[in-house]
Amino acid sequence: MRHRRALSVMAGVLAFAVAACGSQISDKYVIENEPYTLEPVIGSELLKVTLDEQAVERIGIQVGHVTSSSEQQLVPSGALWMDVDGVFWVYTNPEPNVYLRHRVDVLDDDGTHAILASGPEPGTPVVTVGVPELFGTEVGVGK
């Protein structure tokens, strides 16, 4: 009698498992409390990236500044990002935890500083560590 009951329970579990295998499993999921928000930048295809404080710390974002020397604009080399089309960008940091991608034209890069033909004004904060993570957040990983 015990064996029949155990077999009956096992058969019920097996039937449930088989029935569950026939149902569709969704690849979609919802992440609550995303560590970032994206907002369109009016007049462009770019997005404003806003990170929460924990994301900034986790990524280890560091910021330098656009400087000028002999009428030239300079940025730390670590601030440069080149996209798949060969276009150079930097991420500016106009306010705490907010990042905007800004196109730059690079004349030269000695590995420490890049000389820009065009870009943000001297004094503008630019991200020097965490640039790939910001780009991935803005455009989506794998895009």
TACORZI-V661820 format. One record per residue. N is the residue number from 1. RES is the residue in three letters. PSI is psi in whole degrees, 0 to 359 (999 if undefined). OMEGA is omega in whole degrees, -180 to 180 (NA if undefined). Layout:
N&RES&PSI&OMEGA / N&RES&PSI&OMEGA
This chain:
1&MET&317&180 / 2&ARG&321&-178 / 3&HIS&321&179 / 4&ARG&317&180 / 5&ARG&316&179 / 6&ALA&317&178 / 7&LEU&321&179 / 8&SER&317&179 / 9&VAL&315&180 / 10&MET&321&179 / 11&ALA&321&177 / 12&GLY&317&178 / 13&VAL&316&180 / 14&LEU&317&179 / 15&ALA&319&178 / 16&PHE&316&-179 / 17&ALA&318&179 / 18&VAL&318&179 / 19&ALA&321&180 / 20&ALA&327&180 / 21&CYS&333&-180 / 22&GLY&346&-180 / 23&SER&157&180 / 24&GLN&142&176 / 25&ILE&129&-177 / 26&SER&139&174 / 27&ASP&352&-178 / 28&LYS&141&177 / 29&TYR&162&-179 / 30&VAL&127&175 / 31&ILE&122&178 / 32&GLU&149&178 / 33&ASN&54&176 / 34&GLU&144&-180 / 35&PRO&5&-179 / 36&TYR&161&170 / 37&THR&150&178 / 38&LEU&132&178 / 39&GLU&138&178 / 40&PRO&144&173 / 41&VAL&116&-175 / 42&ILE&132&178 / 43&GLY&9&179 / 44&SER&174&175 / 45&GLU&3&-177 / 46&LEU&161&177 / 47&LEU&141&172 / 48&LYS&127&-180 / 49&VAL&123&175 / 50&THR&124&-179 / 51&LEU&150&171 / 52&ASP&166&-174 / 53&GLU&321&-180 / 54&GLN&322&179 / 55&ALA&320&178 / 56&VAL&315&180 / 57&GLU&318&-179 / 58&ARG&317&179 / 59&ILE&329&-179 / 60&GLY&34&-177 / 61&ILE&133&174 / 62&GLN&151&-175 / 63&VAL&137&171 / 64&GLY&199&-179 / 65&HIS&152&169 / 66&VAL&131&178 / 67&THR&172&176 / 68&SER&147&179 / 69&SER&123&-180 / 70&SER&48&178 / 71&GLU&13&179 / 72&GLN&146&175 / 73&GLN&136&179 / 74&LEU&144&171 / 75&VAL&151&173 / 76&PRO&139&-178 / 77&SER&327&179 / 78&GLY&347&180 / 79&ALA&342&-175 / 80&LEU&141&173 / 81&TRP&128&176 / 82&MET&126&-179 / 83&ASP&181&-176 / 84&VAL&344&178 / 85&ASP&3&180 / 86&GLY&16&179 / 87&VAL&134&179 / 88&PHE&144&-179 / 89&TRP&158&165 / 90&VAL&158&172 / 91&TYR&120&175 / 92&THR&162&-177 / 93&ASN&75&-172 / 94&PRO&337&177 / 95&GLU&164&-177 / 96&PRO&130&176 / 97&ASN&14&179 / 98&VAL&135&-174 / 99&TYR&134&179 / 100&LEU&132&178 / 101&ARG&136&-176 / 102&HIS&125&179 / 103&ARG&141&177 / 104&VAL&153&173 / 105&ASP&120&-175 / 106&VAL&127&175 / 107&LEU&321&-177 / 108&ASP&156&178 / 109&ASP&117&-179 / 110&ASP&8&-179 / 111&GLY&345&176 / 112&THR&311&179 / 113&HIS&147&175 / 114&ALA&138&176 / 115&ILE&128&-177 / 116&LEU&140&170 / 117&ALA&329&176 / 118&SER&151&-179 / 119&GLY&193&-179 / 120&PRO&156&-180 / 121&GLU&151&175 / 122&PRO&140&-178 / 123&GLY&345&-179 / 124&THR&129&176 / 125&PRO&135&177 / 126&VAL&144&180 / 127&VAL&132&179 / 128&THR&338&176 / 129&VAL&127&-179 / 130&GLY&7&-178 / 131&VAL&312&180 / 132&PRO&323&180 / 133&GLU&321&177 / 134&LEU&316&179 / 135&PHE&314&178 / 136&GLY&323&178 / 137&THR&317&-177 / 138&GLU&311&-173 / 139&VAL&350&-178 / 140&GLY&132&-178 / 141&VAL&135&177 / 142&GLY&3&179 / 143&LYS&999&NA
